[in-house]
Amino acid sequence: MLHMRSHLRILLLLPIAAILGCGASPTQSSPTSPNLSGDWLALAAPTPIGSATTTLPTPIGEFVGALQFTGNTAAGTFRAIDPTYLNPCVSFTQDLPVTGTLDAANHLTLTLPISGGTATITATLPQNSQTYTLGNWQIVGGACAMPATTIVIAQFAPVTGTYTGILNVLDLTTHLPVPGSATTVSAVLTQSTTPTADGQFPLSGTVTASGACSGSFPIINEVVFGGVILPFIPTGSSTIGFLGAVEPTATTLVGGIDPYSACGSQFYQGTLTRQ
């Protein structure tokens, strides 16, 4: 499931590559949006930018989770992703307490303990925090130590609304849709605005599919964090796993459905757009 999360994230790296490639700096003049509390992602600059073999830096490629702002202070819970997977410097299931400040110039500083060290994340937020913004992190000490690293950071709008589109099974060799697999999907989703103790936002709703995979399936045991939707449904369930990664505005969702026994075992994927 962790590998699928990173796969979905890679599919959305184009706007990030554009930011990093041109060396653009965010606007720093206006006050930030009034509500910064919610779902956040800090992502290390992928390499090589724009390549089909793009990977994330190690030992840490992402921090994801929830932040709550009170005045100029922030607190929340993040998790860290080590793209090496097999021998991570920190477990993906470990909750990392985050504290931070936002000064009058919109300069955000977050700190969190990680595997015997301390990570510091910094960025100057633009007026619209729901956009990828250049920043930096550094991890001093411990198993996950990293030098100063270029990142992007963003707040994600709730994944709430009706998302529609056509999904297909992709041929793993040609990466083209398998003939006869087209499935029209309408997903009516509601993301909780209150995070769990793990910094994740529960997701509810119903996915209705017609075509190669047909039926109406409830969203069960799914969460959103760092702009990615992940299911926690055992193989053999009669429902589906609905996966996806959204842009910070949550208007477009790249992902699909993993039907398990509901429609066979193939993964249907594509792009869904909020109506």
HUBELSUL-V49301 format. One record per residue. NEAR is the number of other ideal C-beta (glycine too) atoms within 12 Angstrom. Layout:
BEGIN
<<NEAR> <NEAR>>
END
This chain:
BEGIN
<<24> <26> <17> <25> <35> <33> <28> <32> <40> <30> <32> <35> <36> <22> <28> <40> <25> <18> <30> <29> <21> <13> <13> <18> <16> <27> <18> <20> <13> <16> <19> <32> <23> <13> <18> <37> <28> <38> <46> <49> <45> <49> <47> <43> <32> <35> <23> <16> <27> <20> <14> <14> <12> <27> <22> <35> <28> <28> <29> <40> <41> <46> <48> <45> <43> <41> <42> <25> <28> <16> <14> <19> <21> <34> <27> <39> <32> <42> <42> <45> <40> <31> <30> <22> <22> <10> <12> <25> <29> <34> <19> <32> <16> <25> <27> <37> <25> <37> <26> <34> <24> <30> <20> <13> <19> <28> <23> <41> <28> <40> <28> <39> <26> <38> <25> <15> <25> <24> <43> <30> <46> <29> <39> <26> <41> <33> <19> <23> <38> <29> <30> <36> <39> <34> <38> <27> <41> <27> <37> <20> <17> <21> <24> <36> <23> <34> <15> <19> <33> <30> <38> <44> <44> <43> <43> <43> <31> <34> <46> <30> <25> <22> <40> <25> <30> <26> <41> <29> <31> <22> <16> <12> <7> <10> <13> <12> <23> <23> <12> <13> <28> <23> <37> <24> <42> <29> <43> <26> <36> <22> <37> <24> <20> <17> <34> <22> <15> <25> <36> <35> <40> <32> <42> <24> <31> <24> <46> <27> <34> <19> <24> <25> <37> <21> <25> <20> <32> <26> <35> <24> <21> <38> <38> <47> <42> <45> <49> <44> <47> <38> <34> <23> <27> <15> <17> <12> <19> <17> <29> <42> <38> <50> <42> <49> <39> <44> <32> <35> <25> <34> <23> <28> <44> <31> <41> <41> <49> <36> <36> <26> <20> <29> <30> <20> <17> <27> <30> <41> <38> <32> <26> <40> <23> <26> <16>>
END
